[in-house]
Amino acid sequence: MNPATWLKRAESLADELNDEGTDLRRMSRQSAGELGQIDFDSLPEYMCHGDYRMRNLQFAGDEITGVFDFDTSIRTTRLFDLAGVVTRFSPLDGDPQADVEAGSTFLKEYHELLPLSTAEIDALPTLIRWRLLREVVVYYDTWWFDVRSACVDLFSGAAEKIVNQVSPG
């Protein structure tokens, strides 16, 4: 999550996209600045899957019974995976069947079972924004065009709206 490395990769993709990369460049610079202000050493580390998506989960009815594909697992803040869940299983990933409330509900229920610290809650909007932009840079393709409006929403307050419902007040 090194902000300098992250920004370099994002700006490289923005350059490749020419004028279509203007929003990506702006949001990436903001994201790199936000990441640089987080004290990651104060956040507890966990083993994170790194790539939660439907094809990596096994279900029995509505229950998850298995998780696969641990090749991108890393030891880092659990916010890495939580932010990924919000961006992959909500309209932020282009799924018209989901809504922002789904991400809020997930985080609220997660927080009730495994409480997040104040520092984690404060850092979570930044990680949610970064996580979607990270996916754009990792996949380095035209997926940007599918998620650009979701990114704009995240940088215009949607990330805070999702997180504020975790621990209101």
Buried (B, 14 or more C-beta within 10 A) or exposed (E): BEBEEBBEBBBEBBEEBEEEBEBBBBBBBBBBEBBBEBEEEEBEEBEBBBBBEEEBBEEEEEEEEEEEBEEEEEEBBBBBBBBBBBBBBBBBBEEEEBEBBBBBBBBBEBBEEEEBEEBBBEBBBBBBBBBBBBBBBEEEEEBBEEBBEBBEBBBEEBBBBBBBBBEEE
